[in-house]
């Protein structure tokens, strides 16, 4: 007989709701130009862009992050370990080569977050989230969704804390 593994589950902290504030933009691909919406949001960044990506092959989004870094914005990326090395068209290498700090998350079966936190800590912060991978396929071949939630500081801080949590177990990208 096989032994059933036991896990010591720790209770999750209670989810504390907070008021919905700010503005929301949304897009559904392939009909809507989610990539243009994301590139424009990155172009408005003034202090910081934190990224978590599962697959990352979309060159224009990568170039927007590189331009933001060139403007003095603190840009950092956490990408899925396997996707980064398995997908030949991954732009993670290009992002790292441009001097953007890139970490790889191998802690999970899939580091499947697809988010950006822009200017967290400021009143005009933004969170980009949804099913949309930062890929060419997500824009032109898949049925995906993306939302940009602007001006909700508690939401931005929650996503920033989650990004920080994944940073603790991620390793620097290596060629």
N, C-alpha and C positions, 0 to 999 in steps of 0.2 A: 504494500500500500504506500502511496506517495504521501509524504507529510505535507500538510497545508501550511504554507508560510504565514507567519503572523507579523503584523506590522504595528509598530507603536505610532498610531496616528495622533498627532497633536491637534487640538481643536483650532480651527481657523479663527482669526480675530473677527469680531463682528463687522459686517459691512455697514458703514455709517453713511446714510444718504446725505447729500448736500444739494443745495439749490441749483437748478439749471440756470446758468447765466451765460452771457456771451452770444456768439453767433455760430451757426452751423452751415457748412457747405457740404455738398455731397455729389457723387458721380457714380454712374453705373457703366461699366465697360461691356462691350467695346464701343458703344454709341457715344458716350460722353468722354471728354478729354481729361481724364483723371490725372494723366501725366502733366498736362499744362497747369492744372490746379496745384499739384505738388511742387512743381518747379517754381511757380509764383510764390508759394508760401515760403520756400527756402530762400528766395530772393529777398523777402521781407525780413528775414532773420537779422537781428542786430547783435546778439550776444552768443547764442549757443544753439546747436542742432544736435540732438542725441538720436541715433538711429538704431533700431533693431530690425534685422532683415533675415528672412528665410532664404529666398533666392534673390539675387541682385544682378540683373543683366541689362537694365534700362540705362543706356548711355547718357541720355539727357538729364536724368535725375542724378546720376553720378557726377556729371559735369556741373550741375547746380550746386552740389555739395562742395566740390573742389573750388568753385568760384566763391562760395561763401567763406571757405577757409582763407582764400586769397584776400578777402575783404577784412580779415581779422576775426571772423566768427569762430568760436570754439566748436569744431565739428568732431564727433566721435561716433564710430560704428561698431556695433556688435552683430556679427553674422553667424549663421549656422555653419558649424565646422564642415560637415559632409557636403553640403550644397556648394560651399565655397570652392572646395577642391574637386568636386565631381563634375561641375558644369563648366564646359569649355569656354562658354561665353560670359562667365562671371566677370563683373567689373570691379570686384573687391580688390584685386591686385592693382588696378589703375588708381583706385581711391587711395590705397596704401602708398603707392609710388608717388602720389601727389603730396604726401606728408600728413594725411589724415590718420590719426590713430585708429587702428582696426583691431578688434578683439574677436576671437572665435569661441562660440559657446558649444562645447561638446558634452555638457552635463546632461542634456536631455536627448531622448530619441529623436526629436525634432525641435530645434529652437525656432518655433513657428511664429513668433511675434513678428508683426509687420507694422511698426509704429515709428513715428518721429515725435519728439518733444522739442518744440521750438521756443526759445526764450523763456523756459521755465523760470518761475520766480518773479516774473513781471506781469503786470495787469493785462498786457496784450499777448500773453503766451498762447500757444496753440498745440493741440495734439492731433496728429494724423493717424488714423487707424482704419481697419477694415480687413477684408479678405485679400485686398490688392497686394500682391507681391510686387516688388520694385523691378518688374521684368517687362520686356517687350511683349511677351505672350499675354500678360495680365491686361495690357492696354489694347492689343489688337486681335487676340484670338479667344480670350476667356471671358466668361461672365463673372465680373468681379464688382466689388463695391469699395468705396473709400469715403470717409467723412473727415472733415477738418473742423474741430471744435475749438473755437477761439475765445479767449477772454474768460475762461473758467479756471481760476488759480488752483482750487483744490483738486480738480481733475488733472491739471498739468503736474502738480506735485505728486499725485498718486502714480502717474505714469513715470515720472522721473525717479521716484523711489524704487519702482519695479525695475527700471533700467539699471539703477545702481546695484540692486540685488543681483542681477545677472552679470554685471561687471565683476563682482567678487569671485565668481567661479569660471570666468572666461580667461583665455590665454592669448597672448599677442600673436597676430597673424605672422606666419613665416612663409616665404616663397618656397 
